Amino acid sequence: MRTATDHDVGPVFARLSRPRPEAPTRLFVVSDPHLSSTESGTWKVYHRTESRLRAAVDTADDLGVDAVILLGDLTCDGREAEYALADEVLADLSAPLVAVPGNHDVPKRWDDYVAPTAAEFGERYGLGPYPFHARVGGLDLLCLDTASAGGRLTHTHEGELSAAALDWLRRTVTRVDTPVVVAHHTLFHPRDHVGPFPDGDFYQFRNARAVHEVLAERGGVLTLSGHLHLPTTTARGGVREVVAPATCSFPPSGLLIDSGPTGTTVRLVPLAGRQGMAEAYVRADAGNAHGQGVAAYADRGLLSDVPQADERVDAVGADVPEALRWR
């Protein structure tokens, strides 16, 4: 079986000082499959979505993870046929699944079909109604619904955390040992992560500032997000956000997270070969504003500049450089 130190798993994306659970814990993070059996093309490479999700399932099993974390947008548009296919693919998964919904998974006013609610999504793929706390190994996963805000976001793809969920987060994050927040929408704006980004095609997390204030007061919190379709990380005020790539679009990949007493290592795990990566890049570059933003991010060399963060303290106890600390 492969291990996180083997070169064939993928490059180190980030080395983090926290979380530091006493019990070694391994997660495989999957985001934005946008699964469809009927759609084709676009920058989301719909005709590859099933094979990419199957590759993610196989990879998770090969890596012997404690859980698979799904960060939302499991489906193309929340149709029952897409969920039926997702059920078929995920049935081959050996590890426990912990999932949150994305904006494409929940009902919208313009739908001519009945998509499942976030609560129904949680019953199907999560561990109960949102928000919920899941203890996996030595990590405390705080799983949030930012896609529907309790059913309020039927008219937009923007994200929000309901007032009740925010209050739950405020109470819960202070009483757990190793908090890891799991959500679809990103806490920080793309500009905080990668610089220029096409705002016109980015759907905001409306009350991200209020959520950040809660997490910053606790300090030492890792958040896992999707939605952007690109791997990136940044930190501010004692809160580190790691954004997972999409399985469907460039670069089709997942994240392997290994946490233990000395810190956390995040690796980027490709889910396609050279030709699949090339196809995904070409389609992103020729796609809509969001796809072009992802391709431009790669063109600036930011995908090859890894690790993107290194917070380790060396063997003699010297502190890491100021620029690499959690700010």
C-alpha positions in Angstrom: 0.0 0.0 0.0 1.2 3.5 -0.8 2.0 5.9 2.0 2.0 9.7 2.3 5.8 9.8 1.9 5.8 8.0 -1.4 6.6 10.2 -4.4 3.9 8.6 -6.6 1.2 9.9 -4.3 1.7 13.5 -5.4 3.6 16.6 -4.4 3.5 18.1 -1.0 1.0 21.0 -1.2 1.3 22.3 2.3 3.0 21.5 5.6 1.0 22.9 8.5 1.8 23.2 12.2 -1.8 22.5 13.0 -3.9 20.5 13.6 -1.7 18.2 15.7 -3.9 15.3 16.9 -2.4 12.7 19.2 -3.9 10.0 17.0 -2.5 9.9 13.4 -5.4 10.5 11.0 -5.6 10.3 7.2 -8.2 12.0 5.1 -8.8 12.1 1.3 -10.6 15.2 0.3 -12.7 15.3 -2.9 -14.5 18.3 -4.2 -16.8 19.4 -7.0 -17.3 16.2 -9.0 -20.3 17.8 -10.8 -21.3 14.3 -11.7 -23.4 13.8 -14.9 -24.1 10.9 -17.2 -25.7 13.0 -19.9 -23.7 16.3 -20.2 -20.6 16.7 -22.2 -17.8 19.3 -22.7 -17.5 22.7 -21.0 -14.6 23.7 -18.7 -16.0 21.2 -16.2 -15.3 18.3 -18.6 -18.7 16.7 -17.9 -18.0 13.6 -20.1 -15.1 12.7 -17.7 -17.0 13.3 -14.4 -17.9 9.7 -13.8 -14.4 8.3 -14.5 -12.8 11.0 -12.3 -15.1 10.2 -9.3 -14.4 6.5 -9.8 -10.7 7.3 -9.8 -11.1 9.3 -6.5 -12.9 6.3 -4.9 -10.2 3.9 -6.1 -7.4 6.2 -4.9 -9.0 6.7 -1.4 -9.2 2.9 -1.1 -5.5 2.5 -2.2 -4.4 5.1 0.4 -6.1 3.4 3.3 -7.7 6.6 4.6 -9.8 7.0 7.8 -12.5 8.9 5.9 -13.3 10.6 2.6 -14.4 14.2 2.8 -16.7 15.4 0.1 -16.8 19.2 -0.1 -20.0 19.6 -2.2 -21.2 19.9 -5.8 -21.4 16.2 -6.0 -23.8 16.5 -8.9 -24.1 18.6 -12.0 -27.5 20.1 -11.1 -29.1 18.0 -8.3 -31.2 15.7 -10.6 -32.2 12.3 -9.2 -30.4 10.5 -12.1 -27.2 12.2 -11.1 -27.7 11.2 -7.5 -28.4 7.6 -8.6 -25.1 7.5 -10.4 -23.3 9.0 -7.4 -24.8 6.3 -5.2 -23.5 3.6 -7.6 -20.0 5.0 -7.7 -19.8 5.7 -4.0 -21.0 2.2 -3.2 -17.5 1.0 -4.0 -16.0 3.2 -1.4 -14.5 1.3 1.6 -13.8 4.3 3.9 -16.5 6.2 5.7 -17.8 9.2 3.8 -18.4 12.6 5.4 -20.0 15.1 3.0 -21.4 18.6 2.8 -23.7 20.0 0.0 -22.6 22.4 -2.7 -24.7 25.0 -4.4 -25.4 22.7 -7.4 -26.7 19.9 -5.1 -29.7 21.8 -3.5 -33.0 23.2 -4.8 -33.1 26.3 -6.9 -36.2 28.3 -8.0 -35.3 27.8 -11.7 -35.3 24.0 -11.4 -38.0 22.1 -13.3 -37.4 19.0 -11.0 -37.3 18.4 -7.3 -33.7 18.4 -6.0 -33.1 17.1 -2.4 -32.8 19.6 0.4 -29.6 20.0 2.3 -31.1 18.0 5.1 -31.9 15.2 2.7 -28.4 15.4 1.3 -27.0 15.1 4.8 -29.1 12.0 5.5 -27.9 10.4 2.2 -24.2 11.3 2.4 -23.4 13.0 5.7 -23.8 11.9 9.3 -27.0 13.7 10.1 -28.6 17.1 9.7 -26.3 20.1 9.4 -24.4 21.4 11.2 -22.8 18.3 12.8 -19.6 17.3 14.5 -17.9 14.1 13.3 -14.9 12.7 15.2 -12.6 11.0 12.7 -9.4 9.6 14.2 -7.9 12.5 16.2 -9.7 15.2 14.2 -13.0 17.1 15.0 -14.8 17.7 11.8 -17.3 20.6 12.0 -19.5 20.1 8.9 -21.6 23.0 7.7 -24.3 23.7 5.1 -23.2 26.9 3.3 -25.2 26.0 0.1 -28.7 26.5 1.3 -28.5 28.4 4.7 -31.4 26.3 5.9 -33.3 26.6 2.7 -32.9 30.4 2.2 -30.6 30.4 -0.9 -33.0 29.1 -3.6 -32.4 32.1 -5.8 -28.6 32.2 -5.9 -25.5 30.1 -6.1 -24.0 32.3 -3.3 -23.2 30.8 0.1 -24.2 31.7 3.6 -24.2 30.2 7.1 -27.5 30.5 8.9 -27.7 32.4 12.2 -28.5 29.2 14.0 -25.6 27.3 12.4 -23.2 30.2 13.2 -24.3 30.1 16.8 -23.7 26.3 16.9 -20.2 26.9 15.4 -19.4 29.5 18.0 -20.3 27.1 20.8 -18.8 23.9 19.3 -15.5 25.2 18.1 -14.5 26.2 21.6 -15.1 22.8 23.1 -13.4 20.5 20.7 -9.6 19.7 20.7 -8.7 19.7 17.0 -11.3 21.6 15.0 -11.4 21.2 11.2 -14.3 23.1 9.5 -15.7 21.4 6.5 -17.8 23.6 4.1 -18.4 24.1 0.3 -17.9 27.9 0.0 -14.6 29.5 0.7 -14.0 31.6 3.8 -11.6 33.9 2.0 -12.0 35.7 -1.3 -10.1 34.3 -4.3 -8.0 37.4 -4.3 -6.7 36.5 -0.8 -5.6 33.2 -2.3 -4.4 33.8 -5.8 -4.6 37.5 -6.6 -6.6 38.5 -9.7 -9.7 36.4 -10.2 -12.9 37.0 -12.3 -15.3 38.2 -9.6 -18.2 38.1 -12.1 -18.2 34.3 -12.0 -17.4 33.8 -8.3 -20.4 33.3 -5.9 -19.6 34.9 -2.6 -19.9 33.5 0.9 -22.1 36.3 2.2 -21.2 36.2 5.9 -17.7 34.9 5.7 -16.4 37.7 7.8 -18.7 36.8 10.7 -17.6 33.1 10.4 -14.0 34.1 10.3 -14.4 36.2 13.5 -15.8 33.1 15.3 -12.9 30.9 14.1 -10.2 33.5 14.8 -11.4 33.9 18.4 -10.8 30.2 18.8 -7.5 30.2 16.9 -5.6 27.3 15.3 -8.6 26.3 13.1 -8.1 24.6 9.7 -10.9 25.0 7.2 -11.5 22.8 4.2 -13.4 24.4 1.3 -14.2 23.7 -2.4 -16.1 25.8 -4.9 -13.2 27.5 -6.5 -12.1 24.5 -8.6 -8.4 25.1 -7.8 -6.0 24.0 -5.0 -4.8 26.9 -2.9 -4.3 28.0 0.7 -4.0 31.1 2.7 -4.2 32.1 6.4 -5.3 35.1 8.4 -6.0 35.7 12.1 -5.2 32.2 13.2 -7.4 30.5 10.6 -5.9 28.5 7.8 -8.0 27.7 4.7 -7.1 24.9 2.3 -9.2 24.9 -0.9 -9.4 21.6 -2.7 -9.3 21.2 -6.5 -12.2 19.8 -8.4 -12.2 16.2 -9.5 -13.9 17.3 -12.8 -11.9 20.3 -14.0 -8.3 21.4 -14.2 -6.4 20.1 -12.4 -8.5 17.0 -11.7 -7.1 16.0 -8.3 -7.9 15.3 -4.7 -6.0 16.1 -1.5 -4.4 13.6 0.9 -4.2 15.0 4.4 -2.1 13.3 7.1 -2.3 14.7 10.6 -0.4 13.7 13.7 1.4 14.9 16.7 4.0 16.8 14.6 1.5 18.6 12.4 -0.4 18.2 9.2 0.9 17.4 5.6 -1.3 18.0 2.6 -0.5 16.3 -0.7 -2.0 17.0 -4.2 -3.1 13.7 -5.7 -3.8 13.7 -9.5 -6.8 11.8 -10.7 -5.9 11.9 -14.4 -2.8 11.2 -16.5 -1.0 13.6 -18.8 -3.6 13.6 -21.5 -6.4 14.0 -19.1 -4.7 17.0 -17.5 -4.0 18.5 -20.9 -7.6 18.2 -21.9 -8.9 19.7 -18.7 -6.5 22.7 -19.1 -7.4 23.4 -22.7 -11.1 23.3 -21.8 -10.6 25.6 -18.9 -8.6 28.1 -21.0 -11.4 28.1 -23.6 -14.2 28.1 -21.0 -16.1 30.8 -19.1 -14.6 33.4 -16.9 -14.2 31.0 -14.0 -12.5 28.4 -16.1 -10.2 31.0 -17.6 -9.3 32.2 -14.1 -8.2 28.7 -13.1 -6.1 28.4 -16.3 -4.5 31.8 -15.7 -3.7 30.7 -12.2 -1.8 27.8 -13.7 -0.1 30.0 -16.3 1.3 32.1 -13.5 3.1 29.0 -12.2 1.3 28.9 -8.9 0.3 25.3 -9.3 4.0 24.3 -9.6 5.1 26.5 -6.7 4.7 23.9 -4.0 4.5 23.6 -1.1 2.4 26.7 -1.0 2.7 26.9 2.8 5.3 25.5 5.2 4.7 26.2 8.9 7.1 23.7 10.4 9.5 24.4 13.2 12.9 22.7 12.5 14.7 20.3 14.7 16.6 22.9 16.7 13.4 24.9 17.4 14.0 27.9 15.2 10.8 29.5 14.2 9.5 29.5 10.7 9.9 32.8 8.7 7.4 35.5 9.5 5.9 35.3 6.0 5.0 31.6 6.5 3.3 31.9 9.9 -0.4 31.9 10.5 -1.2 35.5 10.3 
